[in-house]
Every structure is written in C-alpha cells, then in structure tokens.
C-alpha cells in the first residue's frame, strides 16, 4: 500500500504547479482522495478533496478558485493543479486516501512546494 507524490518544487508567486499522487496496493476507485498541506510551524490542513466517483470536489477557502483537484482511476493517480500561487502556499503537500466504511486510511510521504521570488 503506497502513495507517491511528485511535482513539487520552487515556483515564483503567480506561477503554477501540478502535483501528482500515484497509488499502488489498493483499489483507488473505492477511496475518497485528499490533498493536505503543512507549513512550517503550522498544523496540517485539508486543501482539497474528491469523492471516489470524482464528483463533489471541496476546497479550503484559501485555495478556492486557484486549485483544482482531479482523479484518473484508470491511471491510479490524483492530481492537484495549483495556479496563481502565493508565498503562503509554501508547505509540504501530502496525498491521502480514505475509505471510512472499513476504517482505511493511508498517507504519502509529501512533496515540498516553495513559492518565492
């Protein structure tokens, strides 16, 4: 069971990045998928989530209109498109898979996003 994030890096304010989360070892189509982030000195927060059907995406108020979560169950991958990035978006971003009915949850190792000029 594994989640592997990629796509992080250094970007200037106003720029864009697309994070990917590739899963293995479980059936992604049965799980809600989420992106969290944790900035230095702050608690981990939910950034975006999407149901196993790929509908009803939800976003933190701080990223609404700038970030888009999507999933491709055939590719076993979840994406987070991040546009108009701000310095306050700097954080380690974590992918999360959850299936509450069977108390299943797994986390990725995280990918660092740094927004700075």
N, C-alpha and C positions, 0 to 999 in steps of 0.2 A: 504494500500500500504506500503510495508515494505521490506527492505533488511537487512539481519542479517549476519555479517561477523563472522568467527571463525577461529581458527588455529594459531593465533599469539602467540608470546612468546619469551623467551630468547633462543638464539642458539649461538654456538661458530662459529667463522669465518671458512668458508669452509663447514659448515653444510647445512641442508635442512629443509624447512618447506613447508607445503601445506596449503594455505588459501582457505576457502570455503565461498561462499556467497549464502545464500538461500533466495529466493524471495517469496513473497506472495502478493495477492491482485491485480495482473495484469498478463497479458499474456507475459511470458518471451520470447516466440518464436517470438514476434513481435519487440523485442528490441535489439539493439546493447548493449553489456555489456563491461564494462571497469573496470580496476583497476587503482586507483591513489594512490599517497603517499604524505605525507607531513612530512618532517623532521623539527626538532626544528629550528625556525628562518628562515625557507625557505618557498617558495611558494609551493602550491600543484602542483604536476606534474603528467602527464599521464605516467603510467608504461606499460600498455598493454591493447589492445582492441580486440574485436572479433565481427564479424557481427552476425546478428540474425540466419543466416544459419550455423554458426560455421566455416566459412571459412575466409580467408584473415586476420589472426591474425597479429597485428602490435605491435611493441615493441619500447620502448625507447632505444637509443643506449647503454645506461649504463647497460641494463639488457639483451641485445640480446645474445643468446647462453646459458644463465643461467636460465632464467624464461620461463615458458610455460603457456599460458592461454588456458583454455578449458571450455566447457559448456556441460551440460546434461539437455536439455529442459524438458525431461520427469521427471527428479528429481527436476526441477526448481532451479538448482544450477549451479554456475560458480566457477571455481577453478583457483588458481594461484599456480603452482608448482615453488618453488624457490630453486635453487641449487647453490652451490659454493657461499654462502652468504658472504658478506663483511661488515665491520663496517659501511660503507657509505650507506648500505641498511637500516639502522636503521631509522624507521619512523612509523607513523600511516598510515595504508593502508585502503583505502576506496573503496568500491564497488559502481559502478554507472551503472544505466540503462538509456538508452536514446532512444527515438523514435522521430526523428526530424520532421517527417511529421505531427505530431499532437502536437508538442511542449511539449512533455512529458519527464520529467527527474526526477529521484529520487536517493537519496544517502543513503548509510548505515551509521552507527554510527562510524565505524572504528574499527580496531584491531591493537594493538601495536606489532611491530616486533623490537626486540632488538638483534643486532649482536655484541657480545662482549665476550672476553675471561675472 
